[in-house]
Amino acid sequence: MNDFEPLLERVRTAAADSENLQDPITLRSLDAAEQHLGFRLHPLLAALYTTVGNGGFGPPQDALLELCDALPSAGTDTALGNYLTLASPGGSDPWWSWPAGVLPILDWGCGMMACVDCRVADGTVLLFEPNATDGEDASTAWFVDSPSLAEWLQTWLDRRSWYEEDQLDGDSGMQPWPEAADRLR
């Protein structure tokens, strides 16, 4: 039993009601996805995909992306595919870059995505909001949604997140991601 087990049990219970819940991925699929990504997933995120399900649960309305297809591919309907597409060289946008190790796990629509920073111990959850960019400074599109993946899941389970209906009128309180400028270089 690891430190995440009580939280994982709560997530499993909440996810059981989802009509979109996918079967968990195998450790072999996780390893293949991590090989394609070039980094290891945050341990809690890996546990979600291997013990709860390969997407189809979580906030809002069961929208967590699948990590990968049965055979990991670059399709953008998965977290792996989104990362591989976004992290590729920007081509016609000279200022575009995507931070290494930041995996998109949820598509909010209108270009907004929830992402987990797999390079930090707590797995900071970031909000990528491209509509908030200030001129050509891509770093202004990044906000800290939650200091850790565990806290982000807790707020979803407790229905206290910024996207909840009774929270929408207030200020989300999200602060800019202080490492954005350095990590985007």
C-alpha positions in Angstrom: 0.0 0.0 0.0 1.4 3.4 -1.0 0.6 6.9 0.2 -1.9 7.3 -2.5 -4.1 4.3 -1.8 -6.8 6.1 0.2 -7.1 8.7 -2.5 -7.1 6.1 -5.2 -9.9 4.2 -3.5 -12.0 7.4 -3.4 -11.3 8.0 -7.1 -12.2 4.4 -7.9 -15.5 4.8 -6.1 -16.4 8.0 -7.9 -15.2 6.7 -11.2 -17.4 3.6 -10.9 -20.4 5.7 -11.7 -18.9 6.9 -15.0 -20.5 5.7 -18.2 -17.2 6.6 -20.0 -14.8 4.8 -17.7 -12.2 2.8 -19.7 -10.5 -0.3 -18.5 -7.1 0.4 -16.7 -4.0 0.0 -18.9 -1.4 -2.6 -18.3 2.0 -1.9 -16.9 3.3 -2.9 -20.4 1.2 -0.2 -22.0 2.3 2.3 -19.4 5.9 1.5 -20.1 5.4 1.8 -23.8 3.6 5.2 -23.4 6.4 6.5 -21.1 9.0 5.3 -23.8 7.1 7.4 -26.4 6.9 10.4 -24.1 10.5 10.3 -23.0 9.7 10.6 -19.3 7.9 8.7 -16.5 4.5 9.7 -15.4 4.0 11.2 -12.0 3.4 8.1 -9.7 -0.1 9.1 -8.8 -1.0 9.7 -12.5 0.5 6.3 -13.4 -1.6 4.7 -10.7 -4.8 6.3 -11.9 -4.2 4.9 -15.4 -3.2 1.5 -14.2 -5.7 0.9 -11.3 -8.7 3.2 -12.0 -9.0 3.5 -15.7 -7.6 4.7 -19.0 -9.6 7.9 -18.9 -13.3 8.5 -18.9 -13.5 9.6 -15.3 -12.8 12.7 -13.3 -13.7 16.3 -13.7 -15.9 17.6 -15.3 -18.3 15.0 -16.5 -15.8 12.1 -16.8 -13.4 14.0 -19.1 -9.9 12.6 -18.2 -8.2 11.7 -21.4 -7.1 8.2 -22.2 -3.3 8.0 -21.7 -2.9 6.0 -24.9 -4.7 3.7 -27.3 -4.2 0.0 -27.0 -1.1 0.5 -29.1 0.4 3.9 -28.2 0.1 6.3 -31.1 0.3 10.0 -31.8 -3.5 10.5 -32.2 -4.5 13.7 -30.4 -7.5 12.2 -28.7 -5.1 10.8 -26.0 -2.8 12.4 -23.5 0.2 10.8 -25.3 -0.9 12.0 -28.7 -1.6 15.5 -27.5 1.8 15.7 -25.8 3.7 14.4 -28.9 1.8 16.9 -31.1 2.2 19.9 -28.8 5.9 19.2 -27.9 6.9 18.9 -31.6 8.8 21.9 -33.0 6.5 24.8 -33.6 7.0 25.2 -37.3 5.4 28.5 -38.4 5.1 29.8 -34.8 8.6 30.8 -33.8 7.6 31.7 -30.2 5.7 28.4 -29.7 7.1 25.7 -27.4 5.6 23.2 -24.9 7.3 22.5 -21.6 9.0 19.1 -21.4 7.4 16.7 -19.0 4.0 18.6 -18.9 1.4 16.1 -19.9 -2.1 17.3 -21.0 -4.7 15.1 -19.3 -7.9 16.9 -19.8 -9.3 19.1 -22.6 -11.5 21.9 -21.2 -12.4 23.1 -24.7 -11.4 26.4 -26.5 -7.8 25.3 -26.4 -7.7 25.1 -22.6 -6.1 22.0 -21.0 -5.3 20.6 -17.6 -1.8 19.3 -17.5 0.4 17.5 -15.0 4.0 18.5 -14.5 5.6 15.1 -14.3 9.0 16.6 -13.6 8.1 17.8 -10.1 7.5 15.6 -7.0 4.0 16.8 -6.3 2.8 16.6 -9.9 1.6 20.2 -10.1 -1.6 20.5 -12.1 -1.3 23.4 -14.6 -4.0 25.1 -16.7 -2.9 25.9 -20.2 -5.2 28.8 -21.4 -3.9 30.0 -24.8 -6.6 32.7 -24.9 -4.8 34.5 -22.0 -1.5 35.0 -23.9 -0.1 38.5 -23.7 1.1 39.3 -27.2 3.8 36.8 -28.1 4.7 35.8 -24.6 3.5 32.2 -24.4 4.4 32.0 -20.7 1.3 34.1 -19.9 -0.9 31.2 -21.0 0.1 29.0 -18.0 -1.5 29.0 -14.6 -1.2 26.8 -11.5 -4.5 25.0 -11.1 -3.3 23.0 -8.1 0.0 22.6 -6.4 -0.3 18.8 -6.6 -2.2 16.2 -8.5 -3.4 14.8 -5.1 -5.0 18.1 -4.1 -6.5 18.5 -7.6 -8.2 15.1 -7.3 -9.4 16.0 -3.7 -11.0 19.2 -4.9 -12.8 17.3 -7.7 -14.0 14.6 -5.2 -15.1 17.3 -2.7 -16.8 19.4 -5.5 -14.8 22.5 -4.6 -13.0 23.2 -7.9 -13.2 26.4 -9.9 -15.3 24.7 -12.6 -18.1 23.6 -10.3 -21.4 25.4 -10.9 -21.5 27.1 -7.5 -17.8 28.2 -7.9 -18.1 29.7 -11.4 -19.2 33.2 -10.2 -16.1 33.7 -8.1 -12.4 34.3 -9.1 -10.6 31.0 -9.6 -7.6 32.4 -7.7 -5.2 30.7 -10.1 -1.8 32.3 -10.1 0.5 32.4 -13.1 2.9 29.4 -13.3 6.2 31.0 -12.2 8.4 28.5 -14.0 6.6 29.0 -17.4 9.1 31.3 -19.0 12.1 29.2 -18.1 10.5 25.9 -19.0 9.3 27.1 -22.4 12.8 27.9 -23.6 
